[in-house]
């Protein structure tokens, strides 16, 4: 892991720079300015990145004269935020050999829990509710239809135009709480006659899924009914084992009020699990389920997730916050880290961010989660889901 110090008096700049580097696996320390005599540990430092707009070059020069010039690491004056990704690419050590593409890509279109939260404090990680795309050879398996599906729909329309072919999509619904279905009426590909949209739900979680989805598009709530969607969505209720092309899928219960499903996908490039809403009850408090049932679900889930390559999991709370939200159906990130470590997960992606959590707060959660994993001896990568993030398996 590489280490950087970022220097800026602009809190937004620090948050975005820190988030950019955290997403690349860096460890980051943030300061507002240089103090004469401060001497960072040069042995473990890889870069000092300075916000040129808020830190004057003369301040940097004075610090260098006071002893900072002994550091043999890059000190970069960063002029504008738009150059951050290019700068991070330059600082990253390239891999010895790039792996050939497997044709399997995860894309994150909505990562927030409960309610969309647009605004400057959530702009980096994003404010749209749950929607993730598992793309296998240009076939889209869509996980949930939160508000993020609207942006995905526009992107899919562009892909279809370039390919000059209609879209054939599968949409898996984990459960029908609003933040997981509210984007469906705004999913443009469903309004194109030649496209095909297959909507799947785990039968053990929700019967009459078609009726529930249609309900939010009744005239009381929306001007166009689901029956009027030209793509004529085909709604199916599936068992706990099924296949989508070459991808094998396992559906399983999670601990969430009103019933909710998680999914494990076996692809040729490795396994992916999606657990958007799940309450890990580490201290045995009473939840909406009897304690024995909740523990049984947890044990089964650890077994189902064993050895998964990428786990996308609800991490809405901290343990301190969870104490007042027992039974709400969401997890503290500390408990998620420990469960993922127990299951031997390779890469944990923290998901379903609390609507009150700022970008800076999510950065802190990533730092704390990585520190906890290191303390426990878990050898896994940990990131926070961010709108626009891609993982190539």
Protein Blocks (a to p, Z undefined) as FASTA:
>chain_A
ZZdddddfbfklmmmmmmmmmmnopacdddfbdcehiacdfklpcbdcddfklmcfklmm
mmmmnommmpccdcdddfbfklmmmmmmmmpccdfbdcddehiacddfbfcehiacedjk
lmmnopadcdddddeehiacdehjafklmmmmmmmmmmmmmnopacddddddfblcfklm
mmmmmmmklmgfkbccdddddfkloghklmmmmmmmgfklocbdfklpmnlpadddddfb
dcehjbccdddddddehiaaddddddfkbccdddfbccddfkopacfbdfklmmmmmmmm
mmmmgopabdcdddfbcfklmmmmghnlpacfklmmmmmmmnopabdcdehiafklcfkl
mmmmmmmmmmmmmmnopacddddddehiacdZZ
